[in-house]
Amino acid sequence: DVVGILCLVSVAATLDFKYHHAEELEKYLKGVHAEYPSLTHLHSIGRSVEGRDLWVLVLGRFPTHHKIGIPEFKYVANMHGDETVGREILLHLIDFLVTSYRHDPVITRLLNNTRIHIMPTMNPDGFEATEVPDCYYTRGRYNKNGEDLNRNFPDAFENNNASIQPETQAVMNWIKNETFVLSANLHGGALVASYTFDNGNSVTGSSKGYSRSPDDDVFIHLAKTYSSHHASMYKGIGCDKRQTFPEGITNGYSWYQLEGGMQDYNYVWGQCFEITLELSCCKYPPADQLEKFWRDNKVALIEYIKQVHLGVKGQVTDKNGNPIPNAIVEAKGRPHICPYRTNEQGEYYLLLLPGTYVINATVPGFKSMLKTVEIPDNTGNFSALKQDFSFSEVSIRPRVASCPKIPLYQELTRASAAVKPTLHVLVLMTALLVILK
C-alpha cells in the first residue's frame, strides 16, 4: 500500500544516532531499499538460532548480481552480540552512501565500480540478549546456543571441534557464492586494526610470536589504511596503560592466538582478504556516543573500501574465448595454501601493492602461462590493473577443485620439523627454563 511505502521512505530519510533493535533495523533496511531500489538489493543470507534474518544490503550500480570486472566487497558487524558500535555505524555508512550517490563524485565512482555488501549484524540473537549497555563482556557475546561465532569457523592450523552454528554456516555459504575480494569485520573492546593470521605454527613463524601470511605486506597496508584514516586509531594508544599498538595495527597472532576465526577463514577458503577492526574500548557504549564513533570512522570506512581496487584482475579464457573456471592464478612467490582460482566467469582478483610481479595462470593438465606485470596504485581510478590470459590449446572445463577443510598447515609442519624446533621441544625448553629460574 502507498501509505506503507511512504512510511518506509520517511524511515529511510531519518536515521537517528541510537541503537536499532531487530525490528527497527529491518524496517530501516527495507525503507532504504524502497527509496533506492535501483542502487540497492536487500536479502537475508540465512537465519539465526532464534529465527531472525541475517540481513545484507548490497549497494552498487548492479546490486542484484555480480558483473565481470566489478569486485565484491563486504563489511560484517556485531558478530559478538554485545559489541555494538559496528552495527550502528554500518547503518550510517549505508545512509551516507545512498544519499551521496550522484551528488559526491568519489562516492558515485565508488558505487559504480564496486559491489558493496553490508551486514549490520551477524549475531542478532546476542544483541537482543544484551539488555543494558555495558563496556565489558556479557553473555550476549555468544549466539543463542552459547557459541562464540568468531571461534566457529574451520581452521587452517588445527581441528576446530566446535559444531558449526547456523549463523556461521550462512556466512560460509555466502562467501562461497560470491567473489569477495576484500572484507572487514567490526568488533569492540579495543582500538586497533588486526590482520591475518590469527592462528599459526612454525611454518608461519608463530614461534617468533608473529604468524605471517604470504600476503603480509598487503595486510599491513590494509590495516594501516584503516588506522591512518581513523580519528585516533593510528596513535596506537591501547584501552589501558599495558597495551599499545604501534600505528594502531597488529598481527592477530601477535595480539593473542585464536582458533576458528572468521578472518583466517576468509583468506584461506574464501580468497578474500579480511581484517578485524576493533572500534571502541567500550563494547556497548551509551547511545549518545554513537555520533562521535560515526565521525571517527567515516573516512576510514570509505578509504578501506577503495583498497578492493588494488593489484591486478582479469579473465582466463579458452581458444574460443569461453571463460575457464577453476584455473589457478597467483603471483609468483605468493602461493596460497588453497590455490586461488578463477570463478565461474573465469575471473581472478589478486590484491597486490604497486610493483613488478610475475602472474602465473595454470589450467590443470596444461602448461602454465606466465606474465610479468607492472602494477600501479589504481585505487584512485577505482579499477585494478587488467591482465587477461588466453589458453589457445584448451577447450575443456577443469573439474571443480575444492579445498579440504582439514587443517592445511600440518603436513608442512612435519616437513619442516628437521629445520625448525618443533613445538614440543619449545615447550620442554620453556618448562626447563621455568624450573631453572
C-alpha positions in Angstrom: 0.0 0.0 0.0 1.1 3.6 -0.8 0.9 4.7 2.9 3.2 1.8 3.9 5.7 2.7 1.3 5.6 6.4 2.3 6.2 5.4 5.9 9.2 3.2 4.8 10.6 6.1 2.8 10.3 8.5 5.7 12.0 6.0 7.9 14.9 5.8 5.5 15.2 9.6 5.4 15.8 9.9 9.2 18.3 7.7 10.8 18.9 8.6 14.4 22.0 8.0 16.4 20.6 5.4 18.7 20.6 1.6 19.0 18.3 -0.1 16.5 16.8 -3.4 17.7 15.9 -6.2 15.3 12.5 -4.8 14.1 13.8 -1.3 13.7 16.9 -2.5 11.9 14.8 -4.5 9.4 12.4 -1.6 8.9 15.3 0.8 8.2 16.9 -1.6 5.7 13.6 -2.2 3.9 13.0 1.6 3.9 16.4 2.3 2.2 15.7 -0.4 -0.4 12.2 1.1 -1.1 13.7 4.5 -1.6 16.7 3.4 -3.7 15.5 0.3 -5.5 18.0 0.6 -8.4 21.0 1.2 -6.2 20.3 -1.4 -3.5 19.4 -5.1 -3.1 18.2 -6.4 0.3 18.3 -10.1 1.1 18.7 -12.4 4.0 21.6 -14.9 3.8 20.1 -17.2 6.5 18.6 -17.2 9.9 19.9 -17.1 13.5 19.2 -19.8 16.0 16.1 -17.9 17.2 15.0 -17.4 13.6 16.0 -13.8 13.0 17.0 -12.9 9.4 20.7 -12.2 8.7 20.1 -9.2 6.5 22.6 -8.0 3.9 22.1 -4.8 2.0 24.0 -4.7 -1.3 24.9 -1.4 -2.9 26.2 -0.6 -6.4 25.3 0.1 -10.0 24.4 -3.6 -10.4 23.3 -4.5 -6.9 21.4 -7.8 -7.7 24.2 -9.7 -9.3 28.0 -10.0 -9.9 29.3 -8.2 -13.0 32.6 -9.1 -14.7 35.4 -6.8 -13.6 33.5 -5.3 -10.7 35.0 -6.6 -7.4 32.8 -7.6 -4.4 33.4 -6.0 -1.0 31.8 -6.7 2.4 31.5 -5.3 5.9 30.2 -7.5 8.7 29.4 -6.2 12.2 28.0 -7.4 15.5 29.4 -10.9 15.3 29.7 -10.7 19.0 26.3 -9.5 20.1 27.5 -7.2 22.9 29.9 -5.4 20.6 27.5 -2.9 19.1 29.3 0.1 17.7 29.9 -1.5 14.3 26.2 -2.4 13.9 25.2 1.2 14.1 28.0 2.8 12.1 27.2 0.4 9.3 23.7 1.8 9.2 25.1 5.3 9.0 27.5 4.2 6.3 24.5 2.9 4.2 22.8 6.2 4.8 25.9 8.1 3.7 26.4 6.0 0.6 22.8 6.2 -0.8 22.4 9.9 -0.1 25.9 10.8 -1.6 25.4 8.8 -4.8 25.1 11.2 -7.8 26.0 14.1 -5.5 29.5 13.2 -4.4 31.8 12.3 -7.4 34.0 10.0 -5.3 31.1 8.0 -3.8 29.4 7.9 -7.2 32.5 6.4 -8.8 33.0 4.0 -5.9 29.4 2.6 -6.2 29.7 2.5 -10.0 32.8 0.3 -9.8 32.3 -1.7 -6.7 29.6 -4.0 -5.3 29.4 -3.4 -1.6 27.7 -5.8 0.8 26.8 -4.6 4.3 25.7 -6.9 7.1 25.0 -4.8 10.2 24.5 -7.8 12.5 25.8 -11.4 12.2 24.5 -12.2 15.7 21.1 -10.6 16.1 20.2 -13.0 19.0 23.2 -12.0 21.0 22.4 -8.3 20.6 18.8 -8.8 21.7 20.1 -10.8 24.8 22.3 -7.9 25.8 19.9 -5.8 27.7 21.9 -3.0 29.2 24.7 -1.1 27.5 27.9 -2.3 29.3 31.6 -1.7 28.5 32.6 -5.2 29.5 32.0 -8.8 28.4 28.4 -10.2 28.7 26.7 -13.4 27.6 25.3 -11.5 24.6 28.7 -12.1 23.1 27.6 -15.6 22.1 24.8 -16.8 19.9 21.7 -18.4 21.4 23.5 -21.7 21.6 26.2 -20.2 23.7 28.8 -20.4 20.9 31.4 -17.8 20.1 30.9 -17.2 16.3 34.5 -16.0 16.0 35.8 -19.3 17.1 33.4 -21.3 15.0 34.9 -21.5 11.5 37.2 -24.2 10.1 40.8 -23.5 11.0 43.8 -23.9 8.7 46.1 -24.9 11.6 44.2 -27.3 13.9 41.0 -29.3 14.0 38.3 -27.0 15.2 35.8 -29.2 17.0 33.1 -26.6 17.5 29.8 -27.5 15.9 29.1 -25.1 13.1 26.3 -22.7 14.0 23.5 -21.5 11.7 25.0 -18.0 11.6 28.5 -19.3 10.7 27.1 -21.7 8.0 25.1 -18.8 6.5 28.3 -16.7 6.2 30.3 -19.7 4.8 27.7 -20.2 2.1 27.6 -16.5 1.3 31.4 -16.4 0.9 31.2 -19.5 -1.4 28.5 -17.9 -3.5 30.1 -14.5 -4.1 33.6 -13.5 -5.4 34.6 -11.4 -2.4 38.0 -9.7 -2.7 38.2 -7.6 0.4 36.3 -7.5 3.7 36.4 -6.3 7.3 34.6 -7.5 10.4 33.8 -4.9 13.0 34.3 -5.6 16.7 34.6 -3.7 20.0 36.6 -3.9 23.2 39.9 -2.4 21.8 41.0 0.2 19.3 43.2 -1.5 16.6 43.2 -3.0 13.1 44.2 -6.6 13.4 45.2 -8.8 10.4 45.8 -12.5 9.4 46.9 -14.9 10.7 45.0 -15.2 14.0 46.4 -18.7 14.4 49.7 -20.2 13.4 52.5 -22.7 13.7 56.3 -22.8 13.0 55.6 -22.7 9.2 54.1 -19.2 9.6 56.7 -18.1 12.1 54.5 -18.2 15.2 57.4 -19.5 17.2 58.7 -15.9 16.9 55.3 -14.5 18.1 54.0 -13.4 14.7 52.0 -15.5 12.2 52.9 -14.4 8.7 50.7 -14.9 5.7 52.1 -15.0 2.1 50.5 -11.5 1.6 51.7 -10.0 4.9 52.7 -6.7 3.1 49.2 -6.3 1.7 47.6 -7.0 5.1 49.9 -4.4 6.8 48.9 -1.9 4.1 45.2 -2.6 4.6 45.3 -2.3 8.4 47.3 0.9 8.1 44.9 2.3 5.5 42.1 2.0 8.1 44.0 3.1 11.2 45.7 6.1 9.5 42.3 7.5 8.3 40.6 6.9 11.7 40.4 9.9 14.0 42.7 8.3 16.7 43.4 4.6 16.0 46.7 5.5 14.3 48.1 6.9 17.6 48.3 3.3 18.8 47.2 4.1 22.3 45.6 1.0 23.8 42.5 1.0 26.0 44.6 0.6 29.1 48.2 1.5 30.0 49.5 -2.0 29.5 48.7 -2.4 25.8 49.9 -0.2 22.9 49.7 -0.9 19.2 52.3 0.9 17.0 50.5 2.8 14.3 47.2 1.3 15.5 47.7 -2.1 13.9 48.6 -5.7 15.0 49.1 -9.1 13.6 46.3 -11.2 15.1 48.5 -13.9 16.4 50.9 -11.4 18.0 48.0 -9.9 19.9 46.5 -13.3 21.0 46.1 -16.7 19.4 42.7 -17.6 18.3 41.3 -20.8 16.6 38.4 -20.8 14.2 38.4 -17.1 13.4 36.4 -15.6 10.5 39.3 -13.5 9.0 41.6 -16.5 8.5 38.7 -18.5 7.0 38.0 -15.7 4.5 41.7 -15.6 3.4 42.3 -19.3 3.2 39.0 -20.7 1.9 37.2 -17.6 0.6 40.1 -16.0 -1.4 39.1 -12.8 0.4 41.4 -10.5 2.4 39.7 -9.7 5.7 40.9 -7.7 8.7 39.3 -7.3 12.1 38.5 -3.7 13.2 38.2 -3.1 16.9 36.4 0.2 17.1 35.7 1.1 20.7 37.3 0.4 24.1 33.8 0.1 25.4 31.9 -2.8 23.9 28.4 -1.4 24.2 28.8 2.4 24.9 25.9 4.7 25.7 23.9 5.8 22.6 24.9 9.4 22.9 28.5 8.5 21.9 27.4 6.9 18.6 27.6 10.1 16.6 31.2 10.6 17.6 32.0 7.0 16.6 30.5 7.6 13.2 32.6 10.8 12.7 35.7 9.0 13.9 35.3 6.1 11.4 33.6 7.6 8.4 36.6 8.5 6.3 38.4 5.2 7.2 35.4 3.1 6.2 35.4 4.7 2.7 39.2 4.6 2.2 39.2 1.0 3.2 36.6 0.0 0.6 38.7 1.7 -2.2 41.5 -0.9 -1.5 39.4 -3.5 -3.2 40.9 -2.0 -6.4 44.5 -2.7 -5.5 46.5 -5.1 -7.6 45.5 -7.0 -10.7 42.4 -8.6 -12.1 41.4 -10.3 -15.3 39.8 -13.3 -17.1 41.2 -16.7 -18.1 39.6 -17.9 -21.4 40.0 -20.9 -23.8 40.7 -20.8 -27.5 37.0 -19.9 -28.2 37.0 -17.1 -25.8 34.9 -19.0 -23.2 35.8 -18.4 -19.6 37.8 -21.1 -17.8 36.6 -21.6 -14.2 38.9 -23.2 -11.5 42.1 -22.1 -13.3 44.8 -21.3 -10.7 46.0 -17.7 -10.8 48.6 -16.5 -8.3 51.6 -14.1 -8.1 54.9 -16.0 -8.1 56.4 -16.3 -4.7 53.0 -16.0 -3.0 51.5 -19.4 -3.1 48.2 -19.7 -1.1 47.7 -23.0 0.8 44.4 -23.3 -1.0 45.4 -22.1 -4.5 43.4 -19.0 -5.6 41.2 -20.0 -8.5 39.0 -18.3 -11.1 35.3 -18.1 -10.6 32.5 -19.3 -12.9 33.2 -16.4 -15.3 36.9 -17.3 -15.4 37.7 -14.2 -13.3 40.5 -13.7 -10.8 41.3 -10.8 -8.5 44.7 -10.5 -6.7 45.3 -7.8 -4.1 48.9 -6.7 -4.6 50.8 -3.5 -3.7 52.3 -1.4 -6.5 55.4 -3.1 -8.0 56.6 -5.7 -10.6 55.1 -9.2 -10.3 55.0 -12.4 -12.3 51.5 -13.7 -12.6 51.2 -17.4 -13.1 48.0 -18.8 -14.6 47.6 -22.6 -14.6 44.9 -24.8 -16.1 45.4 -28.2 -14.5 46.9 -30.6 -17.2 48.2 -27.8 -19.4 51.4 -25.7 -19.4 51.3 -22.6 -17.1 51.3 -19.2 -18.6 53.5 -16.5 -17.0 53.1 -12.8 -17.5 55.1 -10.0 -15.9 53.0 -7.0 -14.8 53.9 -3.6 -13.5 51.2 -2.8 -11.0 50.5 0.9 -10.4 48.4 2.2 -7.5 45.0 2.2 -9.1 42.8 2.7 -6.1 42.1 6.3 -7.1 40.9 5.1 -10.5 38.6 2.5 -9.0 40.0 -0.3 -11.1 42.8 -2.8 -10.6 45.2 -3.4 -13.5 43.6 -5.7 -16.1 45.6 -8.7 -17.3 43.8 -11.5 -19.2 45.1 -14.9 -20.1 44.0 -16.9 -23.1 44.8 -20.7 -23.3 44.8 -21.4 -27.1 45.0 -25.2 -26.7 42.4 -25.5 -24.0 38.7 -26.2 -24.8 37.6 -28.1 -21.6 36.3 -27.1 -18.2 38.6 -28.2 -15.4 36.8 -30.0 -12.6 35.8 -28.1 -9.5 38.7 -28.3 -7.1 37.5 -27.8 -3.6 40.0 -27.2 -0.8 39.8 -29.6 2.1 38.5 -28.3 5.5 41.1 -30.3 7.4 44.0 -28.3 9.0 46.1 -27.5 6.0 49.4 -26.4 7.6 50.0 -29.7 9.4 51.9 -31.5 6.6 54.2 -28.6 6.2 54.9 -28.6 9.9 56.1 -32.1 9.8 58.2 -31.5 6.6 59.9 -28.5 8.3 60.4 -30.2 11.6 64.0 -31.1 10.7 64.8 -27.4 10.1 62.8 -25.8 12.9 62.4 -26.8 16.6 59.0 -28.4 17.0 56.5 -27.1 19.4 57.1 -30.0 21.8 60.8 -29.1 22.0 60.0 -25.5 22.6 57.5 -26.4 25.3 60.1 -28.6 27.0 62.8 -25.9 26.8 60.4 -23.3 28.3 59.5 -25.7 31.1 63.2 -26.3 31.9 63.9 -22.6 31.9 61.0 -22.0 34.3 62.3 -24.8 36.6 65.9 -23.4 36.4 64.6 -19.9 37.2 
